[in-house]
Amino acid sequence: MSGDISTNLQAKVLISALPYIQKYTGKVVVVKYGGNAMINPELKKAVMSDIVLLSLIGVRVVLVHGGGPEITDTLKALGKESRFVGGLRYTDAETAEVVQMVLAGKVNKDLVSLIGQCGGKALGFCGIDGGMIKAKKLEGNADLGFVGEITDINPQPLANALYNRYIPVIATVGTDDGGQIYNINADTAAAAIAAALGAENLIALTDIRGLMRDVNDPGSMIPQVTLSELPALKEQGIISGGMIPKVESFVSALNSGVKKAVMIDGRIEHSILIEMFSDEGIGTLFRK
């Protein structure tokens, strides 16, 4: 009897997911991957398994990754301290070389390998490949060194990979026409790539449940927020520090035609599937 109940429950779960599978099949979903989900081995495998599953049922998944902790560790091993300004890493010439080496090298290829181990097919890219991410020096109130502002996205290499049923895995390093390397914020890059590909959904994995009114109160998560509400949340200090570039990337994506943007907790196993295949979702939904 218990076996019948278990079987029926499994069937109900699968049936309940069917409308969402139909909604997303053939559509592009961009996942920005970072935070603790990149460090914890169990979480890492769960994320890659989710992405492989989505790809196998016909969702055209693009994985855009950061690698901040690995960059910090490598710089520290070289005797160099990391410095952040407004949530962005200050990037001098030496740091730019480390960013390229760590992101486009070790981190990117480790993820491609893990997707393969989970039964998927992945191709590793960085923004330099095929002139995918063109950038210029980010100008602002503070000098951030070789941190880049995206000037153009060439989505063709990614479209080719998706057409051939590969999962593109993208390290967010860009270049200008003169060959200067720029460190690109992964949230910003994910939003620009999602816009260029006409993505149905942009999902950002973070180390918190979503947009929180009080980071120390799990019950203070804001389940939905419209773009018109964001200025007030900034004034209240709810959106500050490293959350600023994340939120700004969502604003850019939604204003550029991306249908939906969601911030979810990457520390929860299979959070991507919970978000995509349920009415309630998980995390904070940003909408126009």
Backbone bond lengths (Angstrom), bond angles and torsions (degrees), N, CA, C in turn:
res aa  C-N    CA-C-N  psi(-1)  N-CA   C-N-CA  omega(-1)  CA-C   N-CA-C  phi
1 M - - - 1.465 - - 1.522 111.63 -
2 S 1.348 115.47 -45.74 1.466 119.05 179.59 1.513 111.00 -61.29
3 G 1.347 115.58 -34.28 1.463 119.42 177.54 1.510 111.66 -63.65
4 D 1.371 116.54 -38.82 1.464 120.70 178.35 1.523 110.98 -64.38
5 I 1.343 116.29 -42.39 1.467 120.73 179.23 1.519 110.15 -62.01
6 S 1.327 115.78 -43.96 1.465 120.18 179.87 1.518 110.88 -63.50
7 T 1.333 116.52 -42.78 1.464 121.13 179.75 1.525 110.83 -64.58
8 N 1.341 116.35 -42.22 1.462 119.91 178.97 1.525 111.26 -64.06
9 L 1.320 115.87 -39.96 1.464 119.79 178.96 1.520 110.74 -63.26
10 Q 1.339 116.33 -43.81 1.461 120.01 178.28 1.529 110.83 -60.86
11 A 1.329 115.83 -41.19 1.465 120.19 179.74 1.528 110.96 -64.28
12 K 1.350 116.71 -41.50 1.459 120.77 179.81 1.531 111.16 -63.79
13 V 1.328 115.41 -39.62 1.464 119.58 178.49 1.520 110.40 -61.75
14 L 1.324 115.95 -45.03 1.461 120.50 -179.35 1.529 110.95 -65.23
15 I 1.355 116.84 -44.17 1.457 120.79 -179.47 1.527 111.04 -64.11
16 S 1.336 116.33 -40.00 1.466 119.75 -179.20 1.524 111.82 -65.42
17 A 1.328 116.50 -25.90 1.466 120.36 179.46 1.522 112.81 -80.24
18 L 1.349 117.11 -16.85 1.466 121.15 -173.11 1.529 114.09 -55.59
19 P 1.357 119.90 -46.77 1.471 118.20 -179.73 1.523 113.31 -60.54
20 Y 1.319 116.07 -34.00 1.464 119.85 -178.74 1.526 110.48 -74.69
21 I 1.330 115.68 -36.86 1.465 119.61 175.76 1.521 109.36 -61.62
22 Q 1.341 116.23 -43.94 1.467 120.15 178.95 1.526 111.22 -63.33
23 K 1.334 115.88 -37.58 1.466 120.42 -179.54 1.517 112.01 -64.30
24 Y 1.338 116.64 -39.65 1.460 120.25 -172.05 1.529 114.60 -96.94
25 T 1.326 118.44 -14.16 1.461 119.85 -178.63 1.531 110.05 -59.80
26 G 1.307 115.78 128.18 1.460 121.22 -179.49 1.514 114.21 84.11
27 K 1.336 117.77 -7.12 1.462 121.52 -179.40 1.536 110.34 -95.49
28 V 1.324 115.39 156.84 1.460 121.31 178.67 1.524 109.59 -90.17
29 V 1.318 115.96 130.20 1.463 122.23 173.08 1.527 107.31 -123.98
30 V 1.320 116.64 123.32 1.463 121.69 179.49 1.526 108.18 -100.98
31 V 1.328 116.08 125.57 1.457 121.89 178.49 1.515 108.64 -110.24
32 K 1.339 116.39 121.15 1.458 120.41 173.58 1.525 106.94 -93.50
33 Y 1.315 114.90 120.43 1.463 122.08 -170.05 1.516 109.76 -112.02
34 G 1.341 116.04 121.89 1.456 119.68 178.68 1.513 110.04 -165.30
35 G 1.319 116.88 -172.11 1.457 121.80 176.71 1.516 113.43 73.63
36 N 1.328 114.98 -155.67 1.460 121.81 -174.52 1.523 112.67 -63.73
37 A 1.331 116.24 -26.68 1.464 120.01 179.53 1.523 111.77 -64.02
38 M 1.344 116.97 -17.13 1.464 120.65 177.21 1.522 111.80 -89.41
39 I 1.325 117.15 -13.59 1.466 120.98 -173.19 1.526 111.42 -103.83
40 N 1.337 115.97 -44.74 1.468 121.52 -178.85 1.532 109.80 -72.01
41 P 1.344 118.69 120.61 1.479 121.13 -175.54 1.528 113.49 -59.27
42 E 1.353 117.92 -39.83 1.461 120.43 -179.31 1.528 110.86 -66.86
43 L 1.340 115.94 -44.12 1.458 119.89 178.44 1.525 110.90 -64.28
44 K 1.322 115.64 -39.84 1.459 121.22 -179.71 1.529 110.74 -58.86
45 K 1.328 115.09 -46.20 1.462 119.48 179.98 1.520 111.05 -67.14
46 A 1.339 117.43 -37.62 1.465 121.08 178.91 1.526 110.92 -62.91
47 V 1.331 116.74 -42.42 1.466 120.71 179.06 1.524 110.20 -63.68
48 M 1.320 117.72 -46.23 1.455 120.43 -179.57 1.528 111.46 -64.79
49 S 1.348 116.60 -36.62 1.466 120.28 177.29 1.527 110.64 -63.78
50 D 1.343 116.24 -42.05 1.469 120.27 177.13 1.526 110.62 -59.31
51 I 1.313 116.14 -44.92 1.459 121.08 -176.75 1.529 110.68 -66.30
52 V 1.320 116.58 -40.57 1.471 120.26 177.70 1.528 110.04 -64.48
53 L 1.331 117.33 -43.65 1.461 120.85 178.45 1.525 110.92 -59.01
54 L 1.331 116.92 -46.48 1.468 120.62 178.79 1.525 111.02 -58.95
55 S 1.317 116.09 -43.38 1.461 120.43 -179.84 1.528 111.23 -63.41
56 L 1.325 117.03 -40.38 1.466 121.09 -177.61 1.533 112.42 -68.49
57 I 1.346 117.65 -26.43 1.468 119.06 178.38 1.532 111.72 -94.22
58 G 1.323 116.27 10.09 1.455 119.66 171.53 1.503 116.82 100.95
59 V 1.342 117.93 3.45 1.464 120.06 174.74 1.524 108.57 -79.07
60 R 1.304 116.96 135.29 1.473 121.39 -177.67 1.532 107.83 -92.14
61 V 1.318 115.39 90.71 1.465 121.44 -172.30 1.537 110.58 -90.26
62 V 1.332 115.05 134.92 1.462 122.39 173.42 1.524 107.02 -120.08
63 L 1.327 116.57 126.32 1.462 121.48 -178.88 1.526 109.81 -105.66
64 V 1.322 116.29 118.31 1.465 122.58 177.62 1.525 106.99 -110.92
65 H 1.321 116.92 121.50 1.467 118.52 -172.98 1.519 113.36 -118.85
66 G 1.331 113.39 152.24 1.454 121.25 168.69 1.512 109.05 -96.83
67 G 1.299 116.02 -151.02 1.461 121.30 -179.86 1.514 110.28 168.43
68 G 1.342 114.87 32.71 1.460 120.63 -176.42 1.513 114.64 -53.65
69 P 1.339 119.44 -49.69 1.463 119.63 -179.24 1.533 112.95 -60.41
70 E 1.334 116.87 -39.18 1.469 120.29 179.04 1.520 111.25 -66.62
71 I 1.341 116.42 -39.26 1.465 120.36 177.50 1.531 109.71 -64.26
72 T 1.338 115.85 -45.00 1.467 120.36 179.14 1.524 111.10 -59.77
73 D 1.333 116.20 -44.72 1.476 120.44 -179.56 1.524 111.35 -63.23
74 T 1.332 116.70 -41.29 1.467 120.10 -179.59 1.525 110.80 -66.76
75 L 1.328 116.16 -43.28 1.471 119.80 177.76 1.523 110.67 -61.50
76 K 1.334 116.17 -41.39 1.459 120.26 179.70 1.522 110.62 -62.92
77 A 1.348 116.99 -39.97 1.465 120.97 178.42 1.525 111.46 -64.11
78 L 1.338 115.43 -26.19 1.468 120.94 178.02 1.532 111.63 -89.44
79 G 1.336 115.95 3.44 1.463 120.22 179.20 1.504 113.84 79.28
80 K 1.345 116.94 25.57 1.461 121.13 -176.30 1.525 109.61 -121.52
81 E 1.314 117.11 127.37 1.460 121.19 179.93 1.530 110.75 -84.11
82 S 1.328 115.75 147.74 1.463 121.01 176.84 1.523 109.72 -86.62
83 R 1.315 115.41 146.69 1.469 120.56 177.69 1.518 108.91 -134.77
84 F 1.341 116.53 136.75 1.459 121.41 -177.60 1.520 110.04 -121.86
85 V 1.323 114.72 141.35 1.460 121.65 178.47 1.528 107.25 -130.39
86 G 1.338 117.25 115.95 1.463 120.65 179.57 1.511 113.15 59.46
87 G 1.320 116.29 33.84 1.461 120.41 178.42 1.514 114.24 84.74
88 L 1.342 117.85 -0.09 1.467 121.61 -179.99 1.526 110.18 -113.67
89 R 1.325 115.69 145.02 1.463 121.10 -178.33 1.530 110.74 -77.31
90 Y 1.345 116.08 125.43 1.458 119.15 172.58 1.525 107.96 -65.83
91 T 1.356 115.99 129.13 1.463 120.55 -171.47 1.522 110.23 -126.21
92 D 1.345 116.24 99.61 1.465 119.24 172.85 1.528 108.33 -83.88
93 A 1.340 117.40 -176.10 1.467 120.90 -174.75 1.526 111.47 -60.70
94 E 1.331 117.29 -42.11 1.464 120.26 -179.49 1.523 111.15 -66.62
95 T 1.333 116.47 -41.96 1.461 120.52 179.06 1.523 111.15 -64.21
96 A 1.338 117.24 -37.32 1.468 121.06 178.82 1.533 110.48 -60.49
97 E 1.325 116.93 -39.45 1.463 120.38 178.27 1.530 110.84 -66.53
98 V 1.329 116.46 -40.09 1.468 120.72 178.75 1.526 110.16 -66.09
99 V 1.324 117.11 -41.76 1.461 121.32 178.47 1.530 110.09 -58.55
100 Q 1.323 116.57 -47.58 1.469 120.22 179.30 1.529 110.79 -61.32
101 M 1.316 116.85 -45.22 1.461 121.35 -177.62 1.530 111.16 -63.85
102 V 1.329 117.02 -46.34 1.466 120.87 -175.15 1.526 111.47 -74.24
103 L 1.345 117.35 -49.32 1.460 120.02 -175.48 1.530 112.35 -70.91
104 A 1.350 115.62 -54.73 1.468 119.24 -175.69 1.522 111.74 -75.08
105 G 1.323 116.69 -19.20 1.462 120.74 -179.95 1.503 111.77 -96.66
106 K 1.311 116.32 -97.16 1.465 121.36 -169.94 1.531 114.27 -58.52
107 V 1.331 117.47 -53.24 1.468 119.87 -174.39 1.526 110.60 -61.81
108 N 1.325 116.86 -48.30 1.462 121.05 -177.28 1.523 111.61 -60.80
109 K 1.310 117.01 -47.50 1.468 119.77 -176.13 1.524 112.16 -72.69
110 D 1.326 117.55 -30.26 1.464 120.10 174.19 1.531 110.40 -62.18
111 L 1.332 116.93 -40.85 1.468 120.69 -179.90 1.521 111.41 -69.31
112 V 1.325 116.40 -41.08 1.473 120.02 176.76 1.521 110.23 -59.54
113 S 1.318 116.13 -42.97 1.468 121.35 179.30 1.524 111.20 -64.13
114 L 1.336 117.41 -42.86 1.460 121.11 -177.67 1.528 111.31 -66.28
115 I 1.318 116.70 -38.67 1.470 120.03 176.17 1.530 109.69 -61.43
116 G 1.317 116.41 -40.92 1.459 120.19 176.82 1.516 111.98 -62.43
117 Q 1.319 117.03 -40.70 1.469 121.11 177.99 1.521 111.83 -64.40
118 C 1.348 116.58 -27.04 1.470 121.05 179.49 1.530 112.01 -88.47
119 G 1.323 116.83 4.81 1.461 120.31 175.97 1.513 115.44 95.19
120 G 1.334 117.12 10.98 1.455 120.26 179.53 1.515 112.67 -104.35
121 K 1.343 115.39 175.96 1.463 122.03 176.83 1.525 107.99 -120.28
122 A 1.318 116.82 120.50 1.459 120.55 -177.72 1.520 110.95 -128.24
123 L 1.318 115.29 152.18 1.464 122.70 172.10 1.518 107.99 -125.30
124 G 1.328 116.55 130.58 1.449 121.27 179.67 1.516 112.04 -88.90
125 F 1.318 116.14 134.92 1.467 122.73 177.41 1.524 108.81 -131.64
126 C 1.320 116.24 157.40 1.463 120.37 159.12 1.516 106.05 -126.17
127 G 1.317 116.09 166.50 1.457 119.80 -174.46 1.513 114.94 -62.15
128 I 1.332 116.83 -15.94 1.464 120.62 178.28 1.526 110.83 -73.30
129 D 1.342 116.79 -31.65 1.467 121.53 -175.31 1.525 111.24 -63.38
130 G 1.313 116.04 124.12 1.455 120.82 178.22 1.513 113.65 63.60
131 G 1.337 116.85 20.85 1.462 119.60 -176.80 1.522 111.61 58.69
132 M 1.330 115.65 37.59 1.464 120.36 -173.55 1.519 112.65 -66.04
133 I 1.332 117.22 -44.38 1.464 120.82 178.92 1.525 108.82 -119.95
134 K 1.320 115.38 106.38 1.460 120.94 174.51 1.535 108.36 -92.05
135 A 1.310 115.93 139.71 1.465 118.61 -174.20 1.521 111.23 -144.78
136 K 1.322 114.25 164.27 1.462 122.44 171.04 1.513 107.13 -134.64
137 K 1.307 116.74 169.01 1.468 121.04 179.81 1.518 110.08 -61.22
138 L 1.330 115.81 131.09 1.455 121.01 177.59 1.521 109.42 -73.67
139 E 1.312 116.02 119.16 1.462 121.46 179.47 1.521 109.36 -97.74
140 G 1.318 116.88 139.73 1.459 120.02 178.80 1.504 110.55 -168.66
141 N 1.309 115.78 -163.19 1.459 120.71 -178.89 1.521 111.95 -67.30
142 A 1.349 115.94 -30.20 1.463 120.74 -179.53 1.523 109.94 -120.76
143 D 1.326 115.97 146.43 1.461 120.98 177.18 1.532 108.82 -79.24
144 L 1.329 116.37 120.94 1.460 121.43 -179.32 1.522 112.41 -104.99
145 G 1.338 116.10 8.58 1.461 118.82 -178.85 1.518 111.09 72.94
146 F 1.326 116.02 -133.30 1.468 120.90 -176.75 1.532 111.66 -91.82
147 V 1.327 115.74 48.24 1.466 121.21 167.55 1.516 106.38 -90.02
148 G 1.310 116.24 131.70 1.452 120.09 -171.63 1.510 115.30 -102.59
149 E 1.320 114.33 150.60 1.461 122.85 169.70 1.523 106.73 -106.29
150 I 1.302 117.61 128.82 1.469 121.52 -176.57 1.523 109.81 -70.22
151 T 1.332 115.37 129.81 1.461 120.72 176.71 1.523 111.68 -106.27
152 D 1.334 116.77 -25.08 1.467 119.15 -179.14 1.528 109.83 -162.12
153 I 1.330 115.66 146.19 1.462 122.77 174.25 1.520 107.96 -119.03
154 N 1.335 116.46 127.79 1.462 121.30 172.41 1.535 107.12 -102.31
155 P 1.344 118.05 101.86 1.465 120.13 -174.78 1.525 114.65 -81.39
156 Q 1.347 118.03 -3.55 1.463 120.08 -172.05 1.531 113.74 -59.40
157 P 1.354 119.84 -44.79 1.472 117.97 177.78 1.525 112.85 -58.56
158 L 1.329 117.09 -36.12 1.458 120.89 179.09 1.524 110.79 -71.97
159 A 1.329 116.69 -40.83 1.468 120.72 178.28 1.529 110.41 -61.49
160 N 1.335 116.07 -40.23 1.468 119.94 178.39 1.530 110.94 -62.85
161 A 1.338 116.04 -43.51 1.469 120.43 179.61 1.523 110.62 -63.63
162 L 1.330 116.97 -45.15 1.465 120.98 -179.87 1.527 111.52 -63.58
163 Y 1.326 116.57 -39.50 1.469 120.76 179.23 1.527 110.89 -60.22
164 N 1.318 116.00 -34.79 1.468 121.26 179.86 1.527 112.76 -92.61
165 R 1.354 115.46 14.90 1.470 123.85 172.73 1.532 112.98 66.36
166 Y 1.324 115.76 31.44 1.456 120.94 171.04 1.526 109.34 -97.05
167 I 1.316 115.54 154.26 1.459 121.97 173.99 1.526 107.54 -96.38
168 P 1.332 119.03 111.33 1.465 119.95 177.02 1.532 110.62 -71.85
169 V 1.318 115.96 133.40 1.461 122.49 177.99 1.531 106.28 -119.18
170 I 1.328 117.38 117.29 1.469 120.96 -165.71 1.522 112.16 -117.94
171 A 1.334 115.08 124.13 1.464 122.53 171.44 1.526 108.11 -90.03
172 T 1.319 116.65 133.09 1.463 120.27 -169.01 1.535 112.20 -91.30
173 V 1.310 113.57 70.75 1.468 122.26 173.04 1.522 106.45 -117.30
174 G 1.330 117.25 130.77 1.462 120.72 -179.62 1.516 111.71 -118.60
175 T 1.322 114.91 176.87 1.464 119.82 -179.27 1.522 110.05 -148.95
176 D 1.337 116.19 155.29 1.466 119.19 172.31 1.520 109.51 -99.28
177 D 1.320 116.56 -177.44 1.468 120.14 -176.55 1.523 112.33 -66.66
178 G 1.329 116.50 -19.60 1.457 119.81 178.92 1.513 113.70 -90.38
179 G 1.337 117.08 -0.05 1.457 120.95 178.09 1.518 114.89 90.80
180 Q 1.335 118.06 3.70 1.457 120.28 177.78 1.526 110.02 -68.32
181 I 1.324 116.51 131.52 1.455 122.26 -179.65 1.529 110.14 -85.65
182 Y 1.333 115.87 137.90 1.455 120.89 177.91 1.526 110.35 -127.16
183 N 1.311 114.41 141.02 1.458 121.97 173.00 1.530 107.54 -82.74
184 I 1.331 116.60 120.84 1.468 121.31 -178.15 1.519 108.97 -108.92
185 N 1.325 116.85 130.01 1.460 120.60 175.69 1.529 109.17 -57.36
186 A 1.332 117.31 131.28 1.464 121.52 -173.71 1.527 112.06 -65.82
187 D 1.322 118.30 -35.56 1.461 120.53 177.61 1.525 110.47 -64.48
188 T 1.333 115.84 -43.82 1.463 121.03 179.17 1.526 110.57 -62.62
189 A 1.326 116.53 -44.28 1.463 120.76 -179.80 1.519 111.42 -64.89
190 A 1.337 117.24 -42.21 1.466 120.95 -179.70 1.525 110.51 -60.28
191 A 1.339 116.59 -41.20 1.462 120.64 179.64 1.523 111.40 -64.99
192 A 1.334 116.86 -43.76 1.465 120.73 -179.33 1.530 110.94 -66.09
193 I 1.324 116.70 -39.45 1.468 120.97 178.64 1.527 110.22 -67.71
194 A 1.333 117.09 -41.80 1.465 121.04 177.76 1.525 110.49 -59.80
195 A 1.333 116.55 -42.51 1.465 120.51 179.27 1.523 111.07 -65.12
196 A 1.342 117.02 -43.55 1.464 121.16 -178.11 1.524 112.14 -65.02
197 L 1.333 116.85 -29.06 1.468 121.20 -178.65 1.529 112.34 -95.59
198 G 1.342 117.70 -0.76 1.455 120.56 -178.08 1.518 112.06 62.70
199 A 1.323 116.94 45.09 1.467 122.04 -173.24 1.524 112.48 -65.10
200 E 1.326 114.67 146.83 1.458 122.03 174.12 1.521 110.49 -75.74
201 N 1.334 116.06 -34.78 1.453 120.22 -172.99 1.524 109.77 -148.91
202 L 1.322 115.86 139.67 1.460 123.14 171.73 1.518 107.04 -117.27
203 I 1.330 116.90 118.06 1.457 122.05 -176.92 1.528 108.50 -115.93
204 A 1.323 116.51 123.29 1.463 121.34 178.56 1.523 109.77 -110.05
205 L 1.331 116.35 120.72 1.465 121.47 175.75 1.523 108.93 -84.77
206 T 1.337 116.10 128.97 1.461 121.05 -178.04 1.529 109.60 -129.22
207 D 1.333 116.01 -178.77 1.465 121.48 178.16 1.523 112.55 -100.91
208 I 1.334 116.33 15.25 1.465 120.87 174.50 1.521 107.92 -133.64
209 R 1.329 116.49 166.76 1.467 120.77 -173.65 1.533 112.31 -65.37
210 G 1.313 116.05 -27.64 1.460 121.71 -177.27 1.511 107.90 166.95
211 L 1.313 116.40 -151.64 1.460 120.74 175.36 1.525 108.18 -79.96
212 M 1.340 115.99 116.92 1.472 121.38 -172.13 1.528 111.43 -108.58
213 R 1.329 115.72 135.45 1.470 119.40 171.76 1.527 110.38 -70.12
214 D 1.349 115.58 -32.82 1.460 122.06 177.58 1.524 106.88 -141.83
215 V 1.334 117.18 113.56 1.467 120.66 -175.14 1.523 112.31 -62.95
216 N 1.326 117.23 -18.87 1.468 121.01 179.54 1.523 113.50 -91.61
217 D 1.330 116.33 -1.80 1.464 120.96 -179.41 1.522 109.58 -119.93
218 P 1.356 118.05 103.44 1.476 121.09 -178.02 1.527 113.17 -58.40
219 G 1.345 116.75 -25.10 1.456 119.67 -178.75 1.519 113.96 -82.03
220 S 1.336 117.36 0.90 1.470 119.80 -175.28 1.523 112.95 -96.61
221 M 1.323 117.54 12.07 1.463 120.11 179.85 1.520 110.83 -65.33
222 I 1.309 116.04 138.95 1.468 121.96 177.15 1.534 107.20 -91.89
223 P 1.338 119.10 111.59 1.465 120.15 -173.98 1.523 114.11 -69.72
224 Q 1.333 116.73 -34.14 1.459 120.87 178.74 1.522 109.28 -140.45
225 V 1.303 116.03 146.55 1.463 120.25 177.35 1.526 108.49 -146.96
226 T 1.328 115.92 139.35 1.465 120.46 176.28 1.522 109.33 -97.98
227 L 1.315 116.27 159.22 1.465 120.59 -177.72 1.532 111.42 -60.10
228 S 1.331 116.30 -32.74 1.471 119.12 -178.37 1.526 112.68 -68.53
229 E 1.339 117.27 -19.24 1.462 121.21 -179.13 1.530 112.51 -86.41
230 L 1.320 117.80 -13.57 1.464 120.78 -171.98 1.536 114.39 -66.63
231 P 1.346 119.67 -41.13 1.474 117.69 179.80 1.524 113.25 -56.69
232 A 1.345 117.26 -41.60 1.463 120.25 179.78 1.529 110.86 -65.29
233 L 1.333 117.00 -37.52 1.463 120.53 179.19 1.526 110.94 -66.79
234 K 1.330 116.73 -32.23 1.468 120.16 175.65 1.530 109.82 -68.53
235 E 1.322 116.73 -44.21 1.462 120.68 -179.75 1.529 111.37 -61.17
236 Q 1.330 116.32 -34.18 1.460 120.99 -179.75 1.529 112.50 -79.35
237 G 1.331 116.79 -6.01 1.454 120.56 -179.89 1.517 113.81 81.52
238 I 1.338 117.55 6.42 1.467 121.17 178.31 1.527 109.69 -70.62
239 I 1.319 115.50 -35.65 1.465 121.17 173.20 1.518 107.59 -104.92
240 S 1.335 117.23 109.09 1.467 121.29 -177.27 1.521 109.62 -153.95
241 G 1.328 116.20 169.01 1.468 121.70 175.65 1.518 112.84 55.08
242 G 1.341 115.43 -131.73 1.458 120.67 -176.78 1.513 113.76 -68.25
243 M 1.349 117.73 -13.02 1.458 120.95 177.51 1.532 111.07 -74.30
244 I 1.338 117.11 -23.66 1.467 120.68 -176.19 1.532 111.88 -60.94
245 P 1.360 119.78 -53.40 1.465 117.73 -179.98 1.529 113.22 -63.85
246 K 1.346 117.86 -29.73 1.474 120.07 177.15 1.524 110.52 -63.89
247 V 1.334 115.60 -49.51 1.463 120.05 -178.44 1.519 110.86 -66.32
248 E 1.326 117.09 -41.73 1.470 120.16 179.19 1.529 111.04 -62.03
249 S 1.334 116.62 -33.54 1.461 119.48 178.50 1.532 110.35 -67.52
250 F 1.329 117.21 -37.35 1.461 120.61 177.53 1.527 110.95 -65.40
251 V 1.324 116.12 -42.48 1.463 120.80 178.29 1.519 109.97 -58.39
252 S 1.332 116.02 -47.24 1.465 121.08 179.78 1.527 111.36 -60.99
253 A 1.334 116.92 -43.84 1.463 120.90 -178.91 1.524 111.51 -63.09
254 L 1.328 116.39 -48.21 1.460 120.18 -178.04 1.526 111.57 -65.47
255 N 1.319 116.88 -38.18 1.471 120.56 178.48 1.525 111.88 -71.54
256 S 1.339 116.60 -14.88 1.468 121.07 -179.71 1.531 112.27 -102.91
257 G 1.335 116.90 11.68 1.460 119.70 172.40 1.512 116.95 104.54
258 V 1.349 118.28 -4.51 1.468 119.78 175.43 1.530 107.66 -65.64
259 K 1.334 116.48 133.18 1.468 120.32 -171.36 1.531 113.02 -70.01
260 K 1.322 116.89 -35.60 1.466 120.00 -169.21 1.515 109.18 -153.22
261 A 1.323 117.59 142.71 1.464 121.70 176.52 1.527 108.56 -135.56
262 V 1.327 115.73 132.52 1.461 120.49 -174.24 1.523 110.18 -135.34
263 M 1.330 115.67 136.88 1.460 122.60 173.41 1.521 107.57 -105.98
264 I 1.345 117.90 120.33 1.454 120.86 -176.61 1.526 110.99 -128.09
265 D 1.316 114.54 165.78 1.462 121.53 -177.60 1.523 109.90 -86.33
266 G 1.318 116.03 108.03 1.459 120.63 -179.59 1.508 113.71 -72.26
267 R 1.343 117.90 -7.00 1.461 121.47 179.02 1.529 111.64 -81.58
268 I 1.342 116.58 -9.92 1.460 121.36 177.54 1.520 108.74 -93.50
269 E 1.324 116.71 123.29 1.468 120.02 -178.97 1.529 110.26 -59.31
270 H 1.327 115.21 136.34 1.469 123.58 176.63 1.534 112.38 60.81
271 S 1.338 116.56 29.65 1.465 120.08 179.53 1.530 111.86 -62.42
272 I 1.325 117.45 -29.89 1.475 120.06 178.85 1.525 110.15 -63.31
273 L 1.328 117.33 -45.20 1.465 121.01 -179.80 1.528 110.98 -66.48
274 I 1.344 116.56 -40.35 1.464 120.11 178.83 1.529 109.69 -61.09
275 E 1.327 116.23 -41.84 1.458 120.69 179.95 1.530 111.59 -64.80
276 M 1.299 116.89 -45.41 1.461 120.23 -171.43 1.523 113.91 -81.52
277 F 1.336 117.38 -28.71 1.452 119.96 -170.09 1.530 113.80 -115.35
278 S 1.331 116.84 31.57 1.462 119.79 175.41 1.521 109.66 -147.14
279 D 1.344 115.83 155.18 1.464 120.78 179.24 1.522 111.31 -66.35
280 E 1.332 116.12 -41.47 1.462 120.71 -174.94 1.519 111.58 -71.77
281 G 1.339 116.42 -33.90 1.447 120.09 -174.87 1.514 110.45 65.69
282 I 1.308 115.57 -160.36 1.472 120.55 -178.70 1.533 106.52 -156.73
283 G 1.319 117.11 140.58 1.460 119.03 179.84 1.506 113.08 89.31
284 T 1.353 115.83 -156.32 1.464 122.29 -176.70 1.529 110.80 -111.30
285 L 1.319 115.68 124.87 1.456 122.35 176.96 1.525 109.23 -91.67
286 F 1.323 116.81 126.94 1.468 122.37 175.25 1.523 107.96 -102.56
287 R 1.319 116.52 131.57 1.467 119.69 -179.49 1.534 110.59 -143.10
288 K 1.323 114.95 158.83 1.456 119.93 -178.82 1.519 111.01 -73.94
